[in-house]
Amino acid sequence: MTTENPAYEEESETLSLNSLQILKSVLTNREEQAFMSILFSSSATIRSSNFGLPRKEVEKLLNAAGDDAYFESFLARVNQAVGRYYRLIYDAERDQVIAMLRVPARSAKETLSSEALAVLLFMFYQQEVLKHEYTLLNQLLEAFGHEVMKGGRRIQLAIDTLKKIGAVEVDEHPDKETSYRLTAIGVNMFSDSFLRRMVEFSHSNQLSKEDVMKFFNRYNLYEQEGLV
């Protein structure tokens, strides 16, 4: 799932799912089957890991191996048709094509506890902004464990929730302590508007788009500006 802004939520309430019928006019039968396979494989209740499909597998379903233009066209046409309800995303870094369900922020609150949301944001900042490969369990306990009673247990429950919805996975390295990595689903759960509001809240003032991007890409910008 991916969160949306309030304006989108109000508009969505007046819409029906009839627009899903558009799929038949923009996709071939093979493409429609490929989309359904991606939907199926992206379900956290179906697969315990590897949510989504690798690009090569999607291309095989489309019978279009190595055709970048066709692959991009497929994603764009699906998103144009069902973009109000789903979003197909290709995460090149993780080589996963996933289908994300759009949900109102208030519905997301019923899925994620405050602890789970905090852990997810912490891992997002560490791995997507600071470019850490993984997040150690001890880092989570140091950041949040002292804030609540039975902090260790509640943090572990939050992690278990994120694992169930496919947002994080255990980083398997037997030679080091327990650590976790964001999946393609976890990286793409937050909408741009949600991230903007979080950054503005942390700064207690409104920010321009450039300010937000500088916050979430600060190290890359510093390198470009010759500050490191």
N, C-alpha and C positions, 0 to 999 in steps of 0.2 A: 504494500500500500504506500501511497505518497500523500502527504498532507497538502491541503489547498487553502487559499485565502478566503476571508469571509464573503467577499463579493461573489466569488465563484460559487460558494456554498448556497447563497440565496438564489442565484440564477439556476443552479442545478435542481433545486426543489421543484421548479416549474416545468422540468423536462421529463420526458418518458424515455424508455429504452428503444423506441421505434427507430432511432437513428442507427442502431446496430444493423438494420436491414440494408444500410448503404454498403456494407461489406460485400454483398453479392454483386454489386455494380462496379466495384473497384478491384476485386480480387478474383483470380481464377480459382477453380476448384482445388488445384494443387496448393496455391497460396493460402487458401482458407484452411486447408488441412494443416499446413505448416503453422499457421497462427494458433490453431487449436492445440497443436502439440506443444507449442511454447507456453500457452496458458496452463496446460496440464502439468508440464514439468516445473512451472514456477510456483506451484501450490505447495505451501509448507506442510500440508496434511498428507501429501502424496510422497514426497521425497524428504529424507532426513538430512541430505547434503546435496551439494552441486545443483542448487536451484537454477532453473533455466536450461538452455542448451548451448553448447559450443557453436561458434559460427559455422564451422565445417559441417556440423550435423544439420543446421538450418539450411545451408546451401545444398546439401544432399537432398533434403526434403523438397527444395525448390527446383532441383535439377539445374543448378546454376553455379557450379563450383568456380571460385575465383573471379566471379563477375561483380566487381565492386559497385558499379552503377546500378545493376539490377537489385543487389542486396539493399542498397540505400533507398532505392525506389520502393521496395517492398515495405521497409520500415515506415517510410513517409506516408505511403498510401493507407497502411493500417492505422497509423496515428491520426491521419486526417479523418478517417471514417469513425473511429471509436475513441478519439482523443478525450472526450468528455468523461469517459468511464475507465479506460485503460491507456497505458502508455508503454509501447515497446521500446526497450533500451538495449543498445549494444555496448557493453562495458569491455572496451578493447584490452584494458590492463588485465582483466580476469578472464577474457575471452568467453563471455557469457551473454547470451541474448535472453532477456527476462521480460515478463509482462507484469507491470505494476498497476494495481487497482487504485484509482483515485478515490479518496474518502475525505469527507469534511473533517476539519480539525477536531470538532467535538466528538466525532466517532472514533478518531484515533486515540483520544484520551481514555476511551473505554477499553482499548486494547493494551495501551502502554501505561504502566504506573509511573508516578513521578520519578521513582528510582530508575526504572528502565529507560525513561527518556533522558535522564541525566547521564547515565552510563553510555547511551548511544551517542549523545552529543560530545561527551568527553573523548570517546574513541574516534568519532568523526574528526574532531579537532586534531587529535594526535596523529592520525594516519593520513588524513586528506590535506591538512594544513602544514603540520610539521614534518610530514612524510616519514613517520615511523612505520616500520614494517609490521609491527604488532603492538598490542597493549598488554602489559603484564597484569595479572590479577592483583599483585601487591600494589601496583600503581593505583588501581581502582579503590582498593581498601584504604590507602593513604589519603586519596582524594575525598572519599565519601564515608568511609567506615566510622569516623569519629563524629559524624553529624547526626546520626540516628541511633536509637537503641537497637541492639542486636544487628549492628551495621553489616558485619560479615555475612550473616545469614540472608539479610534482605538484598544485599548486593548480588549474592549468588542466585537468589530467586529472580532478580532482574535480568541477569545474564541468561538464565534458563528460558525466560520469556522471549528474549531476543533470539536465542537459538531456535526456539519453536517456530517463530515467524520467518526464519531464514535470514535474519539481519546480521548475525555474527556466527562465526565458526571457531572451533578450537584450533589453534595454531600448533600443529603436531611437530614437536621437537623434543625427543626424549631426554636430551642433555641439558634442558633448561626448565625453569619453573613454568607453571601454568600461564598461558597467554592466549589472547583472542585476536581474531582478525575480522574486519568488516567484509561482508560479502557484497556482490553487486547490488543486492536488494538493500542492504544497510546503507551503502553509499548514496543511493538514489531515493531514500525515503523522504528526505526533507525537500520541500519545494523552495524555490528561490525566495518567495515572499516570506516563508517561515524563517529562513536563515537571516533575511534582512531584519525581521522584527527581533530576532534573538540578539543580533549584534547591536541594534539600536537600543534595546533594553539594557544590555550590559554597559553601554556608553551613556545611557540616560539622555540621549538626544538623537534627533533624526540625522541620517547619514545619506550621502549621495551614493549612487551605484558604484562609483569609483572608490569611495571610502570602504564600502562593504567588500569589494574585490581585493582591496589592499589588505584588509583584515584577514581574509581567508587565503590569501596568497602572499603573505608578508615576506617569507623567505625568498621566494622566487623574485619578487619585486626588488628586494634588497640587493640580490645578486645582479639584476639588470641595471640598478642604479649605482653599482660599484661600492656599496656600503658594507660588504663583507669580503 
